[in-house]
């Protein structure tokens, strides 16, 4: 009710969303999404082409079918290598928050440091959203018309960009770390959403490839005995006992690869035994109901692409205005 009246989320809102997802096997989210779609007003972008190709007509239909059936779609070599290189340089020259690992006490204020490839201090380094929003390459990706078009088609609603993040997974140790999201889990921050993962480094089998359980995103696809345990991390053998090992797909792919995924399905980052992995992530949701994120604003300096999108569709970027 507080969200409907004031547009503000509280802890109860998020806890209620998780509870209703688990109690209904995901059908509550599907029902809410159908209601949200009734008020859908198309973006009417001048073009639907961009990083992942042309998402108009046949292009979006094929991508949409795979997303609906499998829960993910992959576009290899989508992001220009020069953009990957600039974002890598940004990551090496910008301080990041060192995420507490399993067994460590979480700090009220995260420890911040520059990431050193030769001497990592933890499994995961997270970059601040404010720093990312000021990066011109990140702004252009936020404005990408093909990503917005595919998100709109899948969500059947005007997408809301509500997460922009970037992090390293390092080889600090080779065992999985739950705080670094290296055990299987589902996300439940919003009613329905797509996550966009962009590899900024080459990712081989030992470089922490992202992993997903095919089809586990669909309503009713997660068994109730998992949902009864709540919002928890699961071991591989538990997941494979239900879905089978062949249901797992691990995305080993070159830098510039874009993975778009419905992370209501089970997913994780694999532990790193080889080269560190740098990944940029965005989230596009059909509603802002759910978790409350810290407020971050877009800087006054914006790229022409993002400035143009803000003039047309300010509501897409509402959380940053």
Buried (B, 14 or more C-beta within 10 A) or exposed (E): EEBEEEEEBEEEBBEBBBBBBBEBBBEBBBBBBEEBEEEEEEBEBEEBBBBBBBBBEEBBEEBBEEBEEBBBBBBEBBBEEEBBEBBBEBBBEBEBBBBBBBEEEEEEEBEEBEBEEEEBEBBBBBBBBBBBBBBBBBBBBBBBBBBBBBBBBBBBBBBBBBBBBBBBBBBBBEEBBEBBBBBBBBBBBBBBBBBBBBBBBBBBEBBBBBBBBBBBBBBEBBEEEBBEEEBEBBEBEBBBEBBEEEBBBBBBBBBBBBBBBBBBBBBBBBBBEEBBBBBBBBBBBBBBBBBBBEEBEBEEEBBEBBEBBBEEBEEBBEBBE
